Amino acid sequence: QSSMPPPIVTAGSAGVAKWTNRTDVYDNFYWREIDGPAPPPAIAALSPTTIPAGSAAFQLTVTGDGFGTDSVVRWNGSNRTTTFISATQLRASITAADVATAGTASITVVRSGTG
């Protein structure tokens, strides 16, 4: 009885084969390149960098690297509606409630499946 090999968890090349009978005769052997996991998003700049307490809702532009269509900007740990502009830029909708009182916000970016 044949068993499945363990999953590939690192980048590189892998040989792929299929077998269809108990004698394990291989058919259609070929190589495939395996991409590694995407690097985590990195923030380089925010715009605007400050906003007065009590301001209206606004759009926060996040510039950085490693962004994808699945990226989400988090304001103090809570997801905000995010628009993907490019692999280096996102735009997030920040609500008036987010800036109702003075303070410092923690801004992070996550991608689906990475946190």
ChimeraX attribute file (.defattr): number of C-alpha atoms within 10 A of each C-alpha:
attribute: neighborCount
match mode: 1-to-1
recipient: residues
	/A:1	6
	/A:2	9
	/A:3	5
	/A:4	5
	/A:5	6
	/A:6	6
	/A:7	6
	/A:8	11
	/A:9	10
	/A:10	10
	/A:11	11
	/A:12	11
	/A:13	12
	/A:14	12
	/A:15	9
	/A:16	12
	/A:17	12
	/A:18	12
	/A:19	13
	/A:20	9
	/A:21	10
	/A:22	8
	/A:23	9
	/A:24	11
	/A:25	10
	/A:26	12
	/A:27	11
	/A:28	8
	/A:29	10
	/A:30	10
	/A:31	10
	/A:32	10
	/A:33	10
	/A:34	13
	/A:35	11
	/A:36	11
	/A:37	10
	/A:38	11
	/A:39	11
	/A:40	14
	/A:41	20
	/A:42	16
	/A:43	17
	/A:44	11
	/A:45	12
	/A:46	16
	/A:47	12
	/A:48	11
	/A:49	8
	/A:50	8
	/A:51	12
	/A:52	11
	/A:53	14
	/A:54	13
	/A:55	14
	/A:56	14
	/A:57	14
	/A:58	15
	/A:59	15
	/A:60	17
	/A:61	20
	/A:62	26
	/A:63	19
	/A:64	18
	/A:65	17
	/A:66	18
	/A:67	26
	/A:68	19
	/A:69	14
	/A:70	12
	/A:71	19
	/A:72	24
	/A:73	25
	/A:74	19
	/A:75	18
	/A:76	13
	/A:77	12
	/A:78	11
	/A:79	17
	/A:80	16
	/A:81	13
	/A:82	22
	/A:83	17
	/A:84	17
	/A:85	15
	/A:86	15
	/A:87	15
	/A:88	17
	/A:89	20
	/A:90	25
	/A:91	21
	/A:92	20
	/A:93	17
	/A:94	20
	/A:95	16
	/A:96	14
	/A:97	12
	/A:98	18
	/A:99	19
	/A:100	14
	/A:101	12
	/A:102	11
	/A:103	9
	/A:104	9
	/A:105	12
	/A:106	9
	/A:107	15
	/A:108	17
	/A:109	22
	/A:110	19
	/A:111	18
	/A:112	10
	/A:113	6
	/A:114	11
	/A:115	7
